[in-house]
Amino acid sequence: MNITREVKDYIGNRPAFYDMLKRTKRRLHLEADQTYDGFDQFSRAHPRLRFVQIGAADGLRNDPIREFVLRDK
């Protein structure tokens, strides 16, 4: 097992740590992320929003709405 896999496993098993890294990465990124901005604006504009998310992912990595679900409950 190489160090990269070990680091990914460590981070993947700690959702709060993963979320903090994701937020930091987004703040330091210099390019605009239109998908993120769209979800952010929509989530803030609809505080009582209900949704069903269907997918086969782990609910952590590559989830475009995880941050908004946690932030806006």
mmCIF file of the N, C-alpha and C atoms, coordinates in Angstrom:
data_MODEL
# 
_entry.id   MODEL 
# 
loop_
_atom_site.group_PDB 
_atom_site.id 
_atom_site.type_symbol 
_atom_site.label_atom_id 
_atom_site.label_alt_id 
_atom_site.label_comp_id 
_atom_site.label_asym_id 
_atom_site.label_entity_id 
_atom_site.label_seq_id 
_atom_site.pdbx_PDB_ins_code 
_atom_site.Cartn_x 
_atom_site.Cartn_y 
_atom_site.Cartn_z 
_atom_site.occupancy 
_atom_site.B_iso_or_equiv 
_atom_site.pdbx_formal_charge 
_atom_site.auth_seq_id 
_atom_site.auth_comp_id 
_atom_site.auth_asym_id 
_atom_site.auth_atom_id 
_atom_site.pdbx_PDB_model_num 
ATOM 1   N N  . MET A 1 1  ? 0.854   -1.180 0.000   1.00 0.00 ? 1  MET A N  1 
ATOM 2   C CA . MET A 1 1  ? 0.000   0.000  0.000   1.00 0.00 ? 1  MET A CA 1 
ATOM 3   C C  . MET A 1 1  ? 0.896   1.238  0.000   1.00 0.00 ? 1  MET A C  1 
ATOM 4   N N  . ASN A 1 2  ? 0.629   2.155  -0.907  1.00 0.00 ? 2  ASN A N  1 
ATOM 5   C CA . ASN A 1 2  ? 1.457   3.360  -0.951  1.00 0.00 ? 2  ASN A CA 1 
ATOM 6   C C  . ASN A 1 2  ? 0.876   4.457  -0.070  1.00 0.00 ? 2  ASN A C  1 
ATOM 7   N N  . ILE A 1 3  ? 1.646   5.488  0.169   1.00 0.00 ? 3  ILE A N  1 
ATOM 8   C CA . ILE A 1 3  ? 1.244   6.581  1.065   1.00 0.00 ? 3  ILE A CA 1 
ATOM 9   C C  . ILE A 1 3  ? 0.006   7.312  0.560   1.00 0.00 ? 3  ILE A C  1 
ATOM 10  N N  . THR A 1 4  ? -0.146  7.427  -0.737  1.00 0.00 ? 4  THR A N  1 
ATOM 11  C CA . THR A 1 4  ? -1.295  8.130  -1.285  1.00 0.00 ? 4  THR A CA 1 
ATOM 12  C C  . THR A 1 4  ? -2.590  7.433  -0.891  1.00 0.00 ? 4  THR A C  1 
ATOM 13  N N  . ARG A 1 5  ? -2.636  6.134  -0.994  1.00 0.00 ? 5  ARG A N  1 
ATOM 14  C CA . ARG A 1 5  ? -3.839  5.380  -0.629  1.00 0.00 ? 5  ARG A CA 1 
ATOM 15  C C  . ARG A 1 5  ? -4.125  5.500  0.861   1.00 0.00 ? 5  ARG A C  1 
ATOM 16  N N  . GLU A 1 6  ? -3.069  5.458  1.678   1.00 0.00 ? 6  GLU A N  1 
ATOM 17  C CA . GLU A 1 6  ? -3.239  5.587  3.123   1.00 0.00 ? 6  GLU A CA 1 
ATOM 18  C C  . GLU A 1 6  ? -3.806  6.952  3.493   1.00 0.00 ? 6  GLU A C  1 
ATOM 19  N N  . VAL A 1 7  ? -3.320  7.999  2.846   1.00 0.00 ? 7  VAL A N  1 
ATOM 20  C CA . VAL A 1 7  ? -3.824  9.351  3.111   1.00 0.00 ? 7  VAL A CA 1 
ATOM 21  C C  . VAL A 1 7  ? -5.283  9.463  2.679   1.00 0.00 ? 7  VAL A C  1 
ATOM 22  N N  . LYS A 1 8  ? -5.612  8.934  1.518   1.00 0.00 ? 8  LYS A N  1 
ATOM 23  C CA . LYS A 1 8  ? -7.000  8.971  1.046   1.00 0.00 ? 8  LYS A CA 1 
ATOM 24  C C  . LYS A 1 8  ? -7.923  8.227  1.999   1.00 0.00 ? 8  LYS A C  1 
ATOM 25  N N  . ASP A 1 9  ? -7.502  7.084  2.476   1.00 0.00 ? 9  ASP A N  1 
ATOM 26  C CA . ASP A 1 9  ? -8.307  6.324  3.431   1.00 0.00 ? 9  ASP A CA 1 
ATOM 27  C C  . ASP A 1 9  ? -8.487  7.085  4.730   1.00 0.00 ? 9  ASP A C  1 
ATOM 28  N N  . TYR A 1 10 ? -7.406  7.707  5.215   1.00 0.00 ? 10 TYR A N  1 
ATOM 29  C CA . TYR A 1 10 ? -7.470  8.491  6.453   1.00 0.00 ? 10 TYR A CA 1 
ATOM 30  C C  . TYR A 1 10 ? -8.489  9.621  6.320   1.00 0.00 ? 10 TYR A C  1 
ATOM 31  N N  . ILE A 1 11 ? -8.379  10.372 5.245   1.00 0.00 ? 11 ILE A N  1 
ATOM 32  C CA . ILE A 1 11 ? -9.280  11.510 5.023   1.00 0.00 ? 11 ILE A CA 1 
ATOM 33  C C  . ILE A 1 11 ? -10.704 11.023 4.784   1.00 0.00 ? 11 ILE A C  1 
ATOM 34  N N  . GLY A 1 12 ? -10.864 9.977  3.991   1.00 0.00 ? 12 GLY A N  1 
ATOM 35  C CA . GLY A 1 12 ? -12.191 9.465  3.675   1.00 0.00 ? 12 GLY A CA 1 
ATOM 36  C C  . GLY A 1 12 ? -12.950 8.944  4.878   1.00 0.00 ? 12 GLY A C  1 
ATOM 37  N N  . ASN A 1 13 ? -12.226 8.527  5.908   1.00 0.00 ? 13 ASN A N  1 
ATOM 38  C CA . ASN A 1 13 ? -12.870 8.017  7.117   1.00 0.00 ? 13 ASN A CA 1 
ATOM 39  C C  . ASN A 1 13 ? -13.147 9.103  8.147   1.00 0.00 ? 13 ASN A C  1 
ATOM 40  N N  . ARG A 1 14 ? -12.870 10.345 7.805   1.00 0.00 ? 14 ARG A N  1 
ATOM 41  C CA . ARG A 1 14 ? -13.098 11.476 8.705   1.00 0.00 ? 14 ARG A CA 1 
ATOM 42  C C  . ARG A 1 14 ? -13.846 12.581 7.958   1.00 0.00 ? 14 ARG A C  1 
ATOM 43  N N  . PRO A 1 15 ? -15.173 12.467 7.887   1.00 0.00 ? 15 PRO A N  1 
ATOM 44  C CA . PRO A 1 15 ? -15.972 13.420 7.097   1.00 0.00 ? 15 PRO A CA 1 
ATOM 45  C C  . PRO A 1 15 ? -15.754 14.888 7.469   1.00 0.00 ? 15 PRO A C  1 
ATOM 46  N N  . ALA A 1 16 ? -15.633 15.202 8.742   1.00 0.00 ? 16 ALA A N  1 
ATOM 47  C CA . ALA A 1 16 ? -15.441 16.607 9.138   1.00 0.00 ? 16 ALA A CA 1 
ATOM 48  C C  . ALA A 1 16 ? -14.113 17.139 8.617   1.00 0.00 ? 16 ALA A C  1 
ATOM 49  N N  . PHE A 1 17 ? -13.083 16.313 8.667   1.00 0.00 ? 17 PHE A N  1 
ATOM 50  C CA . PHE A 1 17 ? -11.773 16.702 8.153   1.00 0.00 ? 17 PHE A CA 1 
ATOM 51  C C  . PHE A 1 17 ? -11.836 16.888 6.639   1.00 0.00 ? 17 PHE A C  1 
ATOM 52  N N  . TYR A 1 18 ? -12.509 15.960 5.970   1.00 0.00 ? 18 TYR A N  1 
ATOM 53  C CA . TYR A 1 18 ? -12.686 16.046 4.516   1.00 0.00 ? 18 TYR A CA 1 
ATOM 54  C C  . TYR A 1 18 ? -13.395 17.352 4.138   1.00 0.00 ? 18 TYR A C  1 
ATOM 55  N N  . ASP A 1 19 ? -14.476 17.682 4.856   1.00 0.00 ? 19 ASP A N  1 
ATOM 56  C CA . ASP A 1 19 ? -15.228 18.904 4.566   1.00 0.00 ? 19 ASP A CA 1 
ATOM 57  C C  . ASP A 1 19 ? -14.363 20.150 4.755   1.00 0.00 ? 19 ASP A C  1 
ATOM 58  N N  . MET A 1 20 ? -13.553 20.171 5.811   1.00 0.00 ? 20 MET A N  1 
ATOM 59  C CA . MET A 1 20 ? -12.676 21.316 6.056   1.00 0.00 ? 20 MET A CA 1 
ATOM 60  C C  . MET A 1 20 ? -11.655 21.465 4.924   1.00 0.00 ? 20 MET A C  1 
ATOM 61  N N  . LEU A 1 21 ? -11.079 20.360 4.483   1.00 0.00 ? 21 LEU A N  1 
ATOM 62  C CA . LEU A 1 21 ? -10.129 20.423 3.370   1.00 0.00 ? 21 LEU A CA 1 
ATOM 63  C C  . LEU A 1 21 ? -10.807 20.920 2.098   1.00 0.00 ? 21 LEU A C  1 
ATOM 64  N N  . LYS A 1 22 ? -12.017 20.455 1.850   1.00 0.00 ? 22 LYS A N  1 
ATOM 65  C CA . LYS A 1 22 ? -12.763 20.854 0.650   1.00 0.00 ? 22 LYS A CA 1 
ATOM 66  C C  . LYS A 1 22 ? -13.048 22.360 0.673   1.00 0.00 ? 22 LYS A C  1 
ATOM 67  N N  . ARG A 1 23 ? -13.499 22.873 1.819   1.00 0.00 ? 23 ARG A N  1 
ATOM 68  C CA . ARG A 1 23 ? -13.781 24.315 1.937   1.00 0.00 ? 23 ARG A CA 1 
ATOM 69  C C  . ARG A 1 23 ? -12.505 25.133 1.730   1.00 0.00 ? 23 ARG A C  1 
ATOM 70  N N  . THR A 1 24 ? -11.402 24.694 2.334   1.00 0.00 ? 24 THR A N  1 
ATOM 71  C CA . THR A 1 24 ? -10.131 25.398 2.193   1.00 0.00 ? 24 THR A CA 1 
ATOM 72  C C  . THR A 1 24 ? -9.669  25.395 0.748   1.00 0.00 ? 24 THR A C  1 
ATOM 73  N N  . LYS A 1 25 ? -9.765  24.260 0.099   1.00 0.00 ? 25 LYS A N  1 
ATOM 74  C CA . LYS A 1 25 ? -9.373  24.153 -1.306  1.00 0.00 ? 25 LYS A CA 1 
ATOM 75  C C  . LYS A 1 25 ? -10.212 25.089 -2.179  1.00 0.00 ? 25 LYS A C  1 
ATOM 76  N N  . ARG A 1 26 ? -11.512 25.157 -1.903  1.00 0.00 ? 26 ARG A N  1 
ATOM 77  C CA . ARG A 1 26 ? -12.394 26.012 -2.688  1.00 0.00 ? 26 ARG A CA 1 
ATOM 78  C C  . ARG A 1 26 ? -12.045 27.490 -2.491  1.00 0.00 ? 26 ARG A C  1 
ATOM 79  N N  . ARG A 1 27 ? -11.721 27.878 -1.264  1.00 0.00 ? 27 ARG A N  1 
ATOM 80  C CA . ARG A 1 27 ? -11.377 29.278 -0.977  1.00 0.00 ? 27 ARG A CA 1 
ATOM 81  C C  . ARG A 1 27 ? -10.072 29.689 -1.634  1.00 0.00 ? 27 ARG A C  1 
ATOM 82  N N  . LEU A 1 28 ? -9.137  28.762 -1.752  1.00 0.00 ? 28 LEU A N  1 
ATOM 83  C CA . LEU A 1 28 ? -7.841  29.076 -2.349  1.00 0.00 ? 28 LEU A CA 1 
ATOM 84  C C  . LEU A 1 28 ? -7.850  28.996 -3.869  1.00 0.00 ? 28 LEU A C  1 
ATOM 85  N N  . HIS A 1 29 ? -8.863  28.368 -4.414  1.00 0.00 ? 29 HIS A N  1 
ATOM 86  C CA . HIS A 1 29 ? -8.938  28.172 -5.864  1.00 0.00 ? 29 HIS A CA 1 
ATOM 87  C C  . HIS A 1 29 ? -9.221  29.504 -6.548  1.00 0.00 ? 29 HIS A C  1 
ATOM 88  N N  . LEU A 1 30 ? -8.515  29.801 -7.596  1.00 0.00 ? 30 LEU A N  1 
ATOM 89  C CA . LEU A 1 30 ? -8.649  31.098 -8.258  1.00 0.00 ? 30 LEU A CA 1 
ATOM 90  C C  . LEU A 1 30 ? -9.689  31.111 -9.368  1.00 0.00 ? 30 LEU A C  1 
ATOM 91  N N  . GLU A 1 31 ? -10.085 29.966 -9.860  1.00 0.00 ? 31 GLU A N  1 
ATOM 92  C CA . GLU A 1 31 ? -11.089 29.906 -10.928 1.00 0.00 ? 31 GLU A CA 1 
ATOM 93  C C  . GLU A 1 31 ? -12.490 29.878 -10.332 1.00 0.00 ? 31 GLU A C  1 
ATOM 94  N N  . ALA A 1 32 ? -13.434 30.434 -11.063 1.00 0.00 ? 32 ALA A N  1 
ATOM 95  C CA . ALA A 1 32 ? -14.827 30.388 -10.639 1.00 0.00 ? 32 ALA A CA 1 
ATOM 96  C C  . ALA A 1 32 ? -15.377 28.981 -10.839 1.00 0.00 ? 32 ALA A C  1 
ATOM 97  N N  . ASP A 1 33 ? -16.207 28.546 -9.926  1.00 0.00 ? 33 ASP A N  1 
ATOM 98  C CA . ASP A 1 33 ? -16.871 27.256 -10.035 1.00 0.00 ? 33 ASP A CA 1 
ATOM 99  C C  . ASP A 1 33 ? -18.364 27.533 -10.165 1.00 0.00 ? 33 ASP A C  1 
ATOM 100 N N  . GLN A 1 34 ? -18.861 27.533 -11.386 1.00 0.00 ? 34 GLN A N  1 
ATOM 101 C CA . GLN A 1 34 ? -20.251 27.910 -11.638 1.00 0.00 ? 34 GLN A CA 1 
ATOM 102 C C  . GLN A 1 34 ? -21.247 26.942 -11.012 1.00 0.00 ? 34 GLN A C  1 
ATOM 103 N N  . THR A 1 35 ? -20.922 25.663 -10.973 1.00 0.00 ? 35 THR A N  1 
ATOM 104 C CA . THR A 1 35 ? -21.824 24.689 -10.354 1.00 0.00 ? 35 THR A CA 1 
ATOM 105 C C  . THR A 1 35 ? -21.942 24.962 -8.862  1.00 0.00 ? 35 THR A C  1 
ATOM 106 N N  . TYR A 1 36 ? -20.820 25.154 -8.200  1.00 0.00 ? 36 TYR A N  1 
ATOM 107 C CA . TYR A 1 36 ? -20.829 25.450 -6.767  1.00 0.00 ? 36 TYR A CA 1 
ATOM 108 C C  . TYR A 1 36 ? -21.602 26.743 -6.500  1.00 0.00 ? 36 TYR A C  1 
ATOM 109 N N  . ASP A 1 37 ? -21.305 27.782 -7.260  1.00 0.00 ? 37 ASP A N  1 
ATOM 110 C CA . ASP A 1 37 ? -21.983 29.062 -7.063  1.00 0.00 ? 37 ASP A CA 1 
ATOM 111 C C  . ASP A 1 37 ? -23.492 28.928 -7.258  1.00 0.00 ? 37 ASP A C  1 
ATOM 112 N N  . GLY A 1 38 ? -23.906 28.162 -8.246  1.00 0.00 ? 38 GLY A N  1 
ATOM 113 C CA . GLY A 1 38 ? -25.331 27.951 -8.495  1.00 0.00 ? 38 GLY A CA 1 
ATOM 114 C C  . GLY A 1 38 ? -26.009 27.230 -7.344  1.00 0.00 ? 38 GLY A C  1 
ATOM 115 N N  . PHE A 1 39 ? -25.386 26.152 -6.856  1.00 0.00 ? 39 PHE A N  1 
ATOM 116 C CA . PHE A 1 39 ? -25.941 25.432 -5.706  1.00 0.00 ? 39 PHE A CA 1 
ATOM 117 C C  . PHE A 1 39 ? -25.974 26.322 -4.470  1.00 0.00 ? 39 PHE A C  1 
ATOM 118 N N  . ASP A 1 40 ? -24.938 27.109 -4.268  1.00 0.00 ? 40 ASP A N  1 
ATOM 119 C CA . ASP A 1 40 ? -24.859 27.989 -3.107  1.00 0.00 ? 40 ASP A CA 1 
ATOM 120 C C  . ASP A 1 40 ? -25.985 29.023 -3.137  1.00 0.00 ? 40 ASP A C  1 
ATOM 121 N N  . GLN A 1 41 ? -26.170 29.678 -4.257  1.00 0.00 ? 41 GLN A N  1 
ATOM 122 C CA . GLN A 1 41 ? -27.227 30.693 -4.373  1.00 0.00 ? 41 GLN A CA 1 
ATOM 123 C C  . GLN A 1 41 ? -28.609 30.069 -4.215  1.00 0.00 ? 41 GLN A C  1 
ATOM 124 N N  . PHE A 1 42 ? -28.832 28.928 -4.853  1.00 0.00 ? 42 PHE A N  1 
ATOM 125 C CA . PHE A 1 42 ? -30.135 28.278 -4.776  1.00 0.00 ? 42 PHE A CA 1 
ATOM 126 C C  . PHE A 1 42 ? -30.433 27.830 -3.344  1.00 0.00 ? 42 PHE A C  1 
ATOM 127 N N  . SER A 1 43 ? -29.444 27.269 -2.683  1.00 0.00 ? 43 SER A N  1 
ATOM 128 C CA . SER A 1 43 ? -29.624 26.792 -1.318  1.00 0.00 ? 43 SER A CA 1 
ATOM 129 C C  . SER A 1 43 ? -29.943 27.938 -0.362  1.00 0.00 ? 43 SER A C  1 
ATOM 130 N N  . ARG A 1 44 ? -29.272 29.061 -0.523  1.00 0.00 ? 44 ARG A N  1 
ATOM 131 C CA . ARG A 1 44 ? -29.528 30.214 0.347   1.00 0.00 ? 44 ARG A CA 1 
ATOM 132 C C  . ARG A 1 44 ? -30.903 30.848 0.061   1.00 0.00 ? 44 ARG A C  1 
ATOM 133 N N  . ALA A 1 45 ? -31.332 30.800 -1.188  1.00 0.00 ? 45 ALA A N  1 
ATOM 134 C CA . ALA A 1 45 ? -32.600 31.417 -1.580  1.00 0.00 ? 45 ALA A CA 1 
ATOM 135 C C  . ALA A 1 45 ? -33.821 30.577 -1.184  1.00 0.00 ? 45 ALA A C  1 
ATOM 136 N N  . HIS A 1 46 ? -33.619 29.297 -0.917  1.00 0.00 ? 46 HIS A N  1 
ATOM 137 C CA . HIS A 1 46 ? -34.723 28.387 -0.596  1.00 0.00 ? 46 HIS A CA 1 
ATOM 138 C C  . HIS A 1 46 ? -34.424 27.671 0.731   1.00 0.00 ? 46 HIS A C  1 
ATOM 139 N N  . PRO A 1 47 ? -34.590 28.369 1.864   1.00 0.00 ? 47 PRO A N  1 
ATOM 140 C CA . PRO A 1 47 ? -34.201 27.782 3.148   1.00 0.00 ? 47 PRO A CA 1 
ATOM 141 C C  . PRO A 1 47 ? -35.028 26.564 3.563   1.00 0.00 ? 47 PRO A C  1 
ATOM 142 N N  . ARG A 1 48 ? -36.210 26.403 3.031   1.00 0.00 ? 48 ARG A N  1 
ATOM 143 C CA . ARG A 1 48 ? -37.052 25.262 3.401   1.00 0.00 ? 48 ARG A CA 1 
ATOM 144 C C  . ARG A 1 48 ? -37.056 24.187 2.310   1.00 0.00 ? 48 ARG A C  1 
ATOM 145 N N  . LEU A 1 49 ? -36.024 24.175 1.526   1.00 0.00 ? 49 LEU A N  1 
ATOM 146 C CA . LEU A 1 49 ? -35.894 23.243 0.415   1.00 0.00 ? 49 LEU A CA 1 
ATOM 147 C C  . LEU A 1 49 ? -35.859 21.801 0.905   1.00 0.00 ? 49 LEU A C  1 
ATOM 148 N N  . ARG A 1 50 ? -36.608 20.929 0.222   1.00 0.00 ? 50 ARG A N  1 
ATOM 149 C CA . ARG A 1 50 ? -36.578 19.490 0.477   1.00 0.00 ? 50 ARG A CA 1 
ATOM 150 C C  . ARG A 1 50 ? -36.135 18.817 -0.809  1.00 0.00 ? 50 ARG A C  1 
ATOM 151 N N  . PHE A 1 51 ? -35.408 17.732 -0.699  1.00 0.00 ? 51 PHE A N  1 
ATOM 152 C CA . PHE A 1 51 ? -34.916 17.059 -1.889  1.00 0.00 ? 51 PHE A CA 1 
ATOM 153 C C  . PHE A 1 51 ? -34.665 15.597 -1.593  1.00 0.00 ? 51 PHE A C  1 
ATOM 154 N N  . VAL A 1 52 ? -34.556 14.841 -2.638  1.00 0.00 ? 52 VAL A N  1 
ATOM 155 C CA . VAL A 1 52 ? -34.150 13.446 -2.561  1.00 0.00 ? 52 VAL A CA 1 
ATOM 156 C C  . VAL A 1 52 ? -32.937 13.308 -3.459  1.00 0.00 ? 52 VAL A C  1 
ATOM 157 N N  . GLN A 1 53 ? -31.852 12.810 -2.893  1.00 0.00 ? 53 GLN A N  1 
ATOM 158 C CA . GLN A 1 53 ? -30.635 12.614 -3.678  1.00 0.00 ? 53 GLN A CA 1 
ATOM 159 C C  . GLN A 1 53 ? -30.453 11.115 -3.882  1.00 0.00 ? 53 GLN A C  1 
ATOM 160 N N  . ILE A 1 54 ? -30.405 10.720 -5.130  1.00 0.00 ? 54 ILE A N  1 
ATOM 161 C CA . ILE A 1 54 ? -30.250 9.314  -5.468  1.00 0.00 ? 54 ILE A CA 1 
ATOM 162 C C  . ILE A 1 54 ? -28.894 9.123  -6.127  1.00 0.00 ? 54 ILE A C  1 
ATOM 163 N N  . GLY A 1 55 ? -28.144 8.160  -5.634  1.00 0.00 ? 55 GLY A N  1 
ATOM 164 C CA . GLY A 1 55 ? -26.829 7.917  -6.216  1.00 0.00 ? 55 GLY A CA 1 
ATOM 165 C C  . GLY A 1 55 ? -26.172 6.705  -5.597  1.00 0.00 ? 55 GLY A C  1 
ATOM 166 N N  . ALA A 1 56 ? -25.081 6.318  -6.173  1.00 0.00 ? 56 ALA A N  1 
ATOM 167 C CA . ALA A 1 56 ? -24.365 5.134  -5.699  1.00 0.00 ? 56 ALA A CA 1 
ATOM 168 C C  . ALA A 1 56 ? -23.032 5.490  -5.053  1.00 0.00 ? 56 ALA A C  1 
ATOM 169 N N  . ALA A 1 57 ? -22.833 6.754  -4.757  1.00 0.00 ? 57 ALA A N  1 
ATOM 170 C CA . ALA A 1 57 ? -21.559 7.189  -4.173  1.00 0.00 ? 57 ALA A CA 1 
ATOM 171 C C  . ALA A 1 57 ? -21.576 6.985  -2.658  1.00 0.00 ? 57 ALA A C  1 
ATOM 172 N N  . ASP A 1 58 ? -20.497 7.372  -2.011  1.00 0.00 ? 58 ASP A N  1 
ATOM 173 C CA . ASP A 1 58 ? -20.384 7.197  -0.563  1.00 0.00 ? 58 ASP A CA 1 
ATOM 174 C C  . ASP A 1 58 ? -20.937 8.386  0.227   1.00 0.00 ? 58 ASP A C  1 
ATOM 175 N N  . GLY A 1 59 ? -21.477 9.391  -0.456  1.00 0.00 ? 59 GLY A N  1 
ATOM 176 C CA . GLY A 1 59 ? -22.033 10.549 0.232   1.00 0.00 ? 59 GLY A CA 1 
ATOM 177 C C  . GLY A 1 59 ? -20.997 11.520 0.754   1.00 0.00 ? 59 GLY A C  1 
ATOM 178 N N  . LEU A 1 60 ? -19.774 11.348 0.326   1.00 0.00 ? 60 LEU A N  1 
ATOM 179 C CA . LEU A 1 60 ? -18.695 12.219 0.791   1.00 0.00 ? 60 LEU A CA 1 
ATOM 180 C C  . LEU A 1 60 ? -17.914 12.772 -0.386  1.00 0.00 ? 60 LEU A C  1 
ATOM 181 N N  . ARG A 1 61 ? -17.194 11.914 -1.048  1.00 0.00 ? 61 ARG A N  1 
ATOM 182 C CA . ARG A 1 61 ? -16.363 12.351 -2.170  1.00 0.00 ? 61 ARG A CA 1 
ATOM 183 C C  . ARG A 1 61 ? -17.220 12.555 -3.413  1.00 0.00 ? 61 ARG A C  1 
ATOM 184 N N  . ASN A 1 62 ? -16.910 13.600 -4.139  1.00 0.00 ? 62 ASN A N  1 
ATOM 185 C CA . ASN A 1 62 ? -17.587 13.930 -5.402  1.00 0.00 ? 62 ASN A CA 1 
ATOM 186 C C  . ASN A 1 62 ? -19.086 14.134 -5.247  1.00 0.00 ? 62 ASN A C  1 
ATOM 187 N N  . ASP A 1 63 ? -19.510 14.615 -4.108  1.00 0.00 ? 63 ASP A N  1 
ATOM 188 C CA . ASP A 1 63 ? -20.920 14.930 -3.879  1.00 0.00 ? 63 ASP A CA 1 
ATOM 189 C C  . ASP A 1 63 ? -21.071 16.441 -3.997  1.00 0.00 ? 63 ASP A C  1 
ATOM 190 N N  . PRO A 1 64 ? -21.706 16.929 -5.057  1.00 0.00 ? 64 PRO A N  1 
ATOM 191 C CA . PRO A 1 64 ? -21.759 18.375 -5.279  1.00 0.00 ? 64 PRO A CA 1 
ATOM 192 C C  . PRO A 1 64 ? -22.641 19.135 -4.297  1.00 0.00 ? 64 PRO A C  1 
ATOM 193 N N  . ILE A 1 65 ? -23.513 18.452 -3.545  1.00 0.00 ? 65 ILE A N  1 
ATOM 194 C CA . ILE A 1 65 ? -24.391 19.188 -2.631  1.00 0.00 ? 65 ILE A CA 1 
ATOM 195 C C  . ILE A 1 65 ? -24.147 18.892 -1.155  1.00 0.00 ? 65 ILE A C  1 
ATOM 196 N N  . ARG A 1 66 ? -23.181 18.061 -0.830  1.00 0.00 ? 66 ARG A N  1 
ATOM 197 C CA . ARG A 1 66 ? -22.919 17.696 0.571   1.00 0.00 ? 66 ARG A CA 1 
ATOM 198 C C  . ARG A 1 66 ? -22.726 18.930 1.461   1.00 0.00 ? 66 ARG A C  1 
ATOM 199 N N  . GLU A 1 67 ? -21.926 19.852 1.018   1.00 0.00 ? 67 GLU A N  1 
ATOM 200 C CA . GLU A 1 67 ? -21.650 21.046 1.825   1.00 0.00 ? 67 GLU A CA 1 
ATOM 201 C C  . GLU A 1 67 ? -22.933 21.818 2.149   1.00 0.00 ? 67 GLU A C  1 
ATOM 202 N N  . PHE A 1 68 ? -23.838 21.890 1.205   1.00 0.00 ? 68 PHE A N  1 
ATOM 203 C CA . PHE A 1 68 ? -25.064 22.656 1.404   1.00 0.00 ? 68 PHE A CA 1 
ATOM 204 C C  . PHE A 1 68 ? -26.052 21.901 2.298   1.00 0.00 ? 68 PHE A C  1 
ATOM 205 N N  . VAL A 1 69 ? -26.070 20.589 2.177   1.00 0.00 ? 69 VAL A N  1 
ATOM 206 C CA . VAL A 1 69 ? -26.921 19.777 3.058   1.00 0.00 ? 69 VAL A CA 1 
ATOM 207 C C  . VAL A 1 69 ? -26.465 19.951 4.499   1.00 0.00 ? 69 VAL A C  1 
ATOM 208 N N  . LEU A 1 70 ? -25.175 19.890 4.745   1.00 0.00 ? 70 LEU A N  1 
ATOM 209 C CA . LEU A 1 70 ? -24.661 20.057 6.105   1.00 0.00 ? 70 LEU A CA 1 
ATOM 210 C C  . LEU A 1 70 ? -24.851 21.489 6.596   1.00 0.00 ? 70 LEU A C  1 
ATOM 211 N N  . ARG A 1 71 ? -24.564 22.455 5.763   1.00 0.00 ? 71 ARG A N  1 
ATOM 212 C CA . ARG A 1 71 ? -24.650 23.868 6.169   1.00 0.00 ? 71 ARG A CA 1 
ATOM 213 C C  . ARG A 1 71 ? -26.093 24.287 6.442   1.00 0.00 ? 71 ARG A C  1 
ATOM 214 N N  . ASP A 1 72 ? -26.996 23.920 5.562   1.00 0.00 ? 72 ASP A N  1 
ATOM 215 C CA . ASP A 1 72 ? -28.368 24.408 5.645   1.00 0.00 ? 72 ASP A CA 1 
ATOM 216 C C  . ASP A 1 72 ? -29.328 23.430 6.308   1.00 0.00 ? 72 ASP A C  1 
ATOM 217 N N  . LYS A 1 73 ? -28.821 22.293 6.713   1.00 0.00 ? 73 LYS A N  1 
ATOM 218 C CA . LYS A 1 73 ? -29.602 21.249 7.363   1.00 0.00 ? 73 LYS A CA 1 
ATOM 219 C C  . LYS A 1 73 ? -30.774 20.815 6.512   1.00 0.00 ? 73 LYS A C  1 
# 
